[in-house]
Amino acid sequence: MSNFDFYHFLAENRYQKETIREANGQIFCTNYQKELEENTWNSLTVHKDKTITGTSPKNGLVFK
């Protein structure tokens, strides 16, 4: 059985990565997002404690 690399999966599926840092330079979180349709985004955030939060495009996460 091979190991699944979640971050490689996101890169392969063309998610954009943005690292957000605290004022002291430490990583606060890393945000991955992908535009599914014009102005409709799928996004998830990996926090420094390795928990993941996300948003669903079901109701339309709209960039304004």
NORHUMO-V715843 format. One record per pair of residues at least 12 apart in sequence whose C-alpha atoms are under 6 Angstrom apart, sorted by the first residue. I is the first residue (numbers start at 0). J is the second residue. D is the distance in Angstrom with one decimal. If there is no record, write none. Layout:
I;J;D  I;J;D
This chain:
14;31;5.7  14;32;5.1  14;33;4.8  15;31;5.3  15;32;5.2  16;30;5.8  16;31;4.6  17;29;5.7  17;30;5.1  27;47;5.9  28;45;5.6  28;46;4.4  28;47;5.5  29;44;5.7  29;45;5.2  30;43;6.0  30;44;4.4  31;43;5.4  38;61;5.4  38;62;5.4  39;59;5.8  39;60;5.6  39;61;5.1  40;60;5.6  41;56;5.6  42;54;5.5
